[in-house]
Amino acid sequence: MNAREFPTQHIPQRLTELDQWVCWKLSKTETQFTKVPISPKTGYQASSIDPCDWSSFKAAMKQFQDDPVLAGIGFIFTPDDCFTGIDLDRCLDESGNFTWGKEIVDYLATYTEISPSGRGVKLIVEGSKPPHVGCQRKGLGPDQSGQIEVYDHARFFTITGRRLSDARAEIAAKQDELTQICQYFWPETSQKTSPSTDRSTDSPNEIERRAIAYLDAMPPAISGSGGHSQTYAAATALVHGFGIDASDALTILTQHYNPRCVPPWSDKELQHKINQAATKPHDRPFGWLRDECTSQALDEVDLSQFNVRVSTEEETDDDPPIEPASSIEDPGPLPERLLRVPGFVNEVMDHCLDTAPYPNPVMAFCGALALQAFLAGRRVRDPGDNRTNLYLLGLAHSAAGKDWPRKLNVRILQQIGVADQTGERFASGEGLQDALHLTPTMLFQTDEIDGLLQSISKSKDARYEQLMSTLLTMYSSANSVYPTVPQSFS
């Protein structure tokens, strides 16, 4: 079969009519190849929990046909559909004969196709994976190299359309059979329990969604910068904090955290981190992130002090001691999924993260947003007459990847012939007005701006006061007229 040919006629219509499709490509790590989901819309890595990255079957096929780098297409399982995928790895020999797993295929009697490697099969059934069971079981088959994986959400399945001979053409409803298989490979007696388990009211799917969002907010592991500790912290959050089964935690860590690490960890290394997180003692109770209260009931909110008159008299020694205000826990960095803006900003951000020596999602977002605002300057406004004039301030420690988004923006503007519309520093309000008189739309990117702010704070030089006044006036005049007579001649 030609690499671009695809037997789409065998893929069940119940799948092709859903907008849950992505493409995929092979990516090589130090020890192996991994399948990376790619958004047909953007051409960059897709999320298995963000529908904005998915497309229709037709769009995914077109992108696959047009891009020779792509290896195939895939289907995303979600909590909203009724499908579960069962993957039997290394169950076929070189001749296509079963070495193990034939009884599973016969028992489920549903749509079954051969995997991209030709050495495994994938089955799709109508049904849901029972709660509190694992996703992966290794050590199967005569040489113990086989494994079974079961997923019903937050996972993409490579789809080949190469239906197994004599297999059903349609997806069958097999809830009872699926439950039996899961109970066989993941017996209920092996479940990890804890006294705090009963306090959790979230479904397993919701817990995993919360865990993935929490993981997205954690910084990636960078080699030489505490990468081992950071990855262990991520594994601990999944296994101990959210109480997720070790096999499920490994899958989440592999799909949602490892791609951001520099360099990515091998499966063996990630498994070691999971094992450490599951066996080492911890200073917090099991499931503390899972059981953390996410919302407060209305009857627990005390509004009685809203109407209390505030005293203006000084406190005396007779006054009762004031209780110190309870500290609010730092929620951590903004989750990366909240930085995603479909379209140009997303594409620039992804390119920045792909090419940066030290990828930083927040700085990449700021750079992409600034570039979008500059390109739309004096051209775009909304119904409220708001313009794209924008001031952004990014704060990060040394070696955090602050400079790459700035350099990338300059490179992009140079490629389109408007590099003369960029600036780095401005020493006075008059100088800023002179620059804008010559070029009405400019992108200023100032590194180490704290030095400028300190100079303004400590100096009594009037030019600094004029600079802040000019910046404020220009911002408030974005939707009107600002005269730009060269100040050097005024």
C-alpha positions in Angstrom: 0.0 0.0 0.0 1.3 3.4 -0.9 2.2 5.6 2.1 -0.4 8.2 1.0 -3.2 5.6 0.3 -5.7 4.9 3.0 -8.5 2.3 3.1 -11.0 4.8 4.5 -14.0 2.7 3.4 -13.4 0.3 6.3 -13.5 3.0 9.1 -16.8 2.9 10.9 -19.1 5.8 10.0 -19.9 6.3 13.7 -16.4 7.5 14.0 -16.0 9.5 10.8 -19.1 11.6 11.5 -17.5 13.0 14.7 -15.2 16.0 14.8 -12.6 14.2 17.0 -9.8 13.6 14.5 -6.2 14.5 14.5 -3.1 13.6 12.4 0.0 12.1 13.9 3.8 11.8 13.2 6.7 9.9 14.6 9.1 11.6 17.0 12.3 10.1 18.1 13.6 10.3 21.6 16.9 9.0 22.9 15.6 5.4 23.2 12.5 5.1 21.0 10.0 6.5 18.6 6.7 8.0 19.9 3.5 8.9 18.1 2.8 12.6 18.5 -0.8 13.9 17.7 -0.8 16.8 15.3 -3.7 19.3 14.9 -5.0 19.3 11.3 -5.9 23.0 11.9 -2.5 24.3 12.9 0.0 21.6 12.0 1.4 21.7 15.5 1.1 19.2 18.4 -2.5 18.6 19.4 -4.0 18.2 22.9 -6.0 15.1 23.6 -8.3 17.2 25.9 -8.8 20.4 23.8 -11.4 20.1 21.1 -10.0 23.3 19.4 -7.1 21.1 18.2 -9.4 18.5 16.5 -11.2 18.5 13.2 -13.5 16.5 11.0 -12.4 13.2 9.5 -12.3 14.9 6.1 -10.1 17.7 7.2 -7.7 15.3 9.0 -7.4 13.1 5.9 -6.7 16.2 3.7 -4.0 17.4 6.0 -2.5 13.8 6.0 -2.5 13.6 2.3 -1.0 17.1 1.9 1.8 16.8 4.4 4.4 14.1 3.8 5.8 14.4 7.3 2.6 13.0 8.8 2.4 9.3 9.3 -1.4 8.9 9.6 -4.6 10.0 11.3 -6.0 9.3 14.8 -9.3 9.4 16.7 -9.7 11.2 20.1 -11.7 9.4 22.8 -13.7 11.8 25.0 -16.0 11.4 28.0 -18.9 12.6 25.8 -18.8 9.8 23.3 -19.7 6.2 24.0 -16.5 4.5 22.7 -13.6 2.7 24.3 -10.4 1.6 22.5 -8.5 -1.6 23.3 -5.0 -1.9 22.0 -3.2 -5.2 21.9 0.5 -4.6 21.3 2.8 -7.2 19.8 0.2 -9.9 19.4 0.9 -10.7 15.7 4.0 -12.3 14.3 5.7 -11.3 11.0 3.1 -13.4 9.1 0.2 -11.8 10.7 -0.7 -14.7 12.9 -1.8 -14.3 16.5 0.8 -15.1 19.2 -1.7 -14.1 21.9 -4.9 -12.1 22.3 -7.0 -14.0 19.7 -9.4 -15.0 22.5 -9.9 -11.3 23.3 -10.7 -10.4 19.7 -13.2 -13.3 19.5 -14.8 -12.4 22.8 -15.4 -8.7 22.0 -16.4 -9.4 18.4 -16.3 -5.8 17.3 -14.5 -3.6 14.7 -10.9 -4.5 14.8 -8.0 -3.2 12.7 -4.3 -3.8 12.3 -2.0 -1.2 14.0 0.5 0.9 12.0 3.3 -1.4 13.0 1.6 -4.5 11.6 2.3 -6.3 14.9 -0.7 -5.4 16.9 -4.5 -4.9 16.6 -6.9 -2.2 17.9 -10.5 -2.8 18.8 -13.2 -0.2 19.4 -16.4 -1.1 21.3 -19.4 0.8 22.5 -19.0 1.0 26.3 -17.1 2.7 29.1 -14.1 1.5 31.0 -15.1 0.6 34.6 -13.9 3.2 37.1 -10.8 2.6 39.2 -9.1 0.2 36.8 -5.8 0.6 35.0 -5.1 1.5 31.4 -2.1 -0.6 30.7 -0.9 -4.2 31.5 2.5 -5.3 30.3 4.3 -8.7 30.2 1.8 -10.6 28.0 2.3 -13.2 25.3 4.8 -16.1 25.1 7.8 -13.8 25.3 6.1 -11.3 27.7 6.7 -8.4 25.2 3.0 -7.9 24.6 0.7 -5.5 26.4 -3.0 -4.5 26.5 -4.1 -0.8 26.8 -7.7 0.3 27.4 -8.8 4.0 27.0 -12.1 5.8 26.9 -11.1 9.4 27.2 -8.2 11.9 26.9 -6.3 9.6 24.5 -5.9 9.5 20.7 -5.9 6.2 18.8 -4.0 5.8 15.6 -6.5 4.6 12.9 -5.3 2.7 9.8 -8.5 1.4 8.3 -6.8 -2.0 7.8 -9.7 -4.1 9.1 -8.7 -7.5 10.4 -9.8 -10.3 8.2 -13.2 -11.8 9.4 -13.6 -8.9 11.9 -16.9 -7.1 12.2 -17.3 -4.0 10.1 -19.2 -2.0 12.7 -18.6 -1.1 16.3 -20.5 -3.4 18.7 -22.0 -2.6 22.1 -19.9 -4.7 24.5 -20.2 -3.1 28.0 -20.5 -6.4 29.8 -17.6 -8.0 27.9 -15.4 -4.9 28.4 -16.1 -4.9 32.1 -15.1 -8.6 32.3 -11.9 -8.0 30.5 -10.9 -5.1 32.7 -11.7 -7.0 35.8 -9.5 -9.9 34.5 -6.5 -7.7 33.8 -7.0 -5.2 36.7 -8.7 -7.1 39.5 -10.5 -5.0 42.0 -8.5 -6.5 44.8 -5.4 -4.7 43.5 -7.0 -1.3 43.7 -5.2 1.1 46.0 -7.6 2.4 48.7 -7.4 5.1 51.2 -9.7 6.4 54.0 -10.0 9.7 52.1 -11.3 8.0 49.0 -15.0 8.4 50.1 -14.6 12.1 50.4 -14.1 12.5 46.6 -17.3 13.0 44.7 -15.7 13.6 41.3 -15.9 10.8 38.7 -12.6 9.2 37.6 -12.8 11.1 34.3 -13.2 14.4 36.1 -10.3 13.6 38.4 -8.1 12.9 35.4 -9.1 16.2 33.8 -8.3 18.1 36.9 -4.9 16.3 37.2 -4.1 17.1 33.5 -4.9 20.8 34.1 -2.8 20.8 37.3 0.1 19.2 35.3 -0.2 21.8 32.6 0.4 24.5 35.2 3.7 22.8 36.3 6.9 23.9 34.7 8.6 21.4 32.4 11.7 19.5 33.4 14.9 21.0 32.0 18.1 18.9 32.0 20.6 20.5 34.3 18.0 22.6 36.0 16.5 20.3 38.6 14.8 18.2 35.9 14.7 15.0 38.0 13.1 16.7 41.0 10.6 18.5 38.8 9.5 15.2 37.1 9.3 13.5 40.4 7.0 16.3 41.7 4.8 15.8 38.6 4.6 12.1 39.2 3.8 12.6 42.9 1.0 15.0 42.1 -0.6 12.3 39.9 -0.1 9.2 42.0 -0.2 10.6 45.5 -2.0 13.9 45.1 -4.8 12.9 42.8 -4.7 9.2 43.8 -4.5 8.0 40.1 -3.6 4.5 39.3 0.1 4.1 38.5 -0.6 2.9 34.9 -3.0 5.7 34.2 -0.5 8.2 35.8 2.2 7.0 33.5 0.0 7.5 30.5 -0.9 11.1 31.6 2.7 11.9 32.4 3.9 10.5 29.0 1.3 12.4 26.9 0.8 15.7 28.8 4.0 16.4 30.5 6.9 14.6 28.8 6.6 16.4 25.4 7.4 19.7 27.2 10.5 18.4 28.9 14.0 19.1 27.5 15.0 16.5 26.6 11.9 14.2 26.9 12.3 11.2 29.3 12.3 7.6 28.2 9.4 5.3 29.2 11.7 3.5 31.6 12.7 6.8 33.4 9.1 7.9 33.7 8.1 4.5 35.1 10.9 4.9 37.7 9.5 8.3 38.7 6.0 6.8 39.0 7.3 3.9 41.1 9.2 6.4 43.4 6.0 8.5 43.8 4.0 5.4 44.7 6.4 4.0 47.3 8.2 6.9 49.0 6.7 8.5 52.1 5.0 11.9 51.6 4.3 14.8 54.0 0.7 15.2 52.7 -2.2 12.7 52.9 -3.0 10.4 50.0 -5.4 12.1 47.6 -5.0 15.6 49.0 -5.2 17.2 45.6 -8.1 15.1 44.6 -10.1 15.9 47.7 -9.2 19.6 47.8 -12.3 21.6 47.9 -12.8 23.4 44.6 -15.8 25.4 45.5 -17.5 26.6 48.6 -21.2 26.1 49.3 -23.3 29.3 49.4 -24.5 28.7 52.9 -20.9 28.7 54.1 -20.1 32.2 52.8 -20.3 34.8 55.5 -21.6 38.1 54.2 -22.4 39.5 57.6 -19.4 41.8 57.8 -20.3 43.7 54.6 -22.6 46.1 56.4 -20.4 46.6 59.5 -19.3 50.2 60.0 -15.5 50.4 59.8 -14.0 52.2 62.8 -11.7 55.1 62.2 -10.5 55.2 65.8 -7.0 54.0 66.8 -6.7 50.6 68.5 -6.1 50.7 72.2 -4.5 48.1 74.4 -8.0 47.1 75.5 -8.9 46.0 72.0 -8.9 42.2 71.5 -5.9 41.0 69.4 -6.6 40.9 65.7 -6.4 37.4 64.1 -3.9 37.3 61.3 -5.5 36.9 57.9 -5.3 33.4 56.6 -2.8 33.1 53.8 -4.1 32.3 50.4 -2.2 29.4 48.8 -0.3 30.3 45.6 -2.2 28.7 42.8 1.0 28.4 40.7 1.6 29.4 37.1 -1.3 30.0 34.7 -2.3 26.7 33.0 -0.9 26.6 29.5 -4.3 25.7 28.1 -5.5 29.2 29.1 -2.8 30.8 27.0 -4.0 29.1 23.8 -5.7 31.5 21.3 -6.7 29.6 18.1 -5.1 31.0 15.0 -2.1 33.2 14.5 -1.2 33.6 18.2 -1.3 29.8 18.6 0.9 29.2 15.6 3.5 31.8 16.6 3.5 30.4 20.2 4.0 26.8 19.0 6.8 27.8 16.7 8.5 29.7 19.5 8.2 26.7 21.9 9.5 24.4 19.2 12.6 26.5 18.4 13.5 28.1 21.8 16.6 26.8 23.7 14.5 27.3 26.9 10.8 27.0 26.0 8.6 29.2 28.2 4.9 29.1 27.4 4.0 32.3 29.2 6.8 34.3 27.4 5.9 32.7 24.1 2.3 33.8 24.6 3.4 37.3 25.4 5.6 37.5 22.3 2.9 36.1 20.0 0.2 38.4 21.4 2.5 41.5 21.0 3.3 40.5 17.4 -0.4 40.0 16.7 -1.3 43.4 18.2 1.5 45.1 16.2 0.4 43.6 12.9 -3.2 44.6 13.6 -2.3 48.1 14.7 -4.2 51.0 13.0 -6.1 48.3 11.0 -8.4 46.6 13.5 -10.9 47.7 16.1 -13.8 46.1 17.8 -17.5 47.3 18.1 -16.5 49.1 21.3 -13.9 51.1 19.4 -11.1 49.4 21.3 -7.8 49.1 19.4 -4.9 46.7 19.6 -2.5 49.1 21.4 -1.0 47.0 24.1 1.6 47.2 26.9 2.9 43.8 28.1 5.2 43.3 31.0 6.9 39.9 31.4 8.6 38.8 34.6 10.9 35.8 34.8 14.2 34.8 36.4 17.5 34.4 34.5 17.7 31.7 31.9 13.9 31.4 31.8 13.7 32.0 28.0 12.7 35.7 28.0 14.8 36.7 25.0 13.8 34.1 22.4 10.2 35.5 21.8 11.7 38.9 21.2 14.3 37.6 18.7 11.7 35.5 17.0 9.4 38.6 16.5 12.3 40.6 15.0 13.1 37.7 12.7 9.5 37.4 11.5 9.2 41.1 10.9 12.5 41.1 9.0 11.2 38.4 6.7 8.1 40.5 5.8 10.2 43.6 5.3 9.1 45.7 8.3 12.1 45.3 10.6 12.4 49.1 10.6 9.2 49.2 12.6 10.8 47.6 15.7 12.5 49.4 18.6 14.4 48.3 21.7 14.7 51.3 24.0 13.4 54.8 24.4 15.1 57.4 26.6 12.5 60.1 26.7 9.0 61.0 25.8 10.3 63.3 23.0 12.3 60.5 21.5 9.3 58.2 21.5 7.2 60.8 19.7 9.9 61.4 17.1 10.0 57.6 16.4 6.2 57.4 16.0 6.2 60.5 13.8 8.4 58.6 11.3 6.7 55.2 11.8 3.1 55.4 13.2 3.0 51.7 14.1 5.9 50.2 16.0 6.7 47.2 18.2 9.0 48.1 21.1 10.6 45.2 22.9 12.7 46.3 25.8 14.9 43.8 27.7 15.7 44.4 31.4 13.0 47.1 31.6 13.5 47.1 35.4 16.6 49.2 34.8 14.5 51.9 33.0 11.9 51.8 35.8 14.5 52.2 38.5 16.0 55.1 36.6 12.6 56.8 36.5 12.0 56.1 40.1 15.3 57.4 41.4 16.0 60.2 38.9 14.5 63.7 39.0 15.2 64.2 35.3 12.1 65.7 33.7 12.6 63.6 30.6 11.7 60.4 32.5 8.5 62.0 33.8 7.7 63.1 30.3 8.2 59.5 29.1 5.6 58.0 31.4 3.2 60.8 30.6 3.7 60.2 26.9 3.1 56.4 27.2 -0.1 57.0 29.2 -1.4 59.6 26.8 -0.7 57.5 23.7 -2.5 54.5 25.3 -5.6 56.6 26.2 -5.6 58.3 22.7 -5.5 55.0 20.8 -9.0 55.5 19.3 -8.6 59.2 18.6 -5.8 61.5 17.2 -2.4 62.1 18.7 -0.3 64.8 17.0 3.2 63.6 16.3 5.1 66.8 15.5 8.8 66.0 15.7 9.8 67.2 19.2 13.3 67.9 18.2 12.0 70.9 16.2 9.3 72.0 18.6 
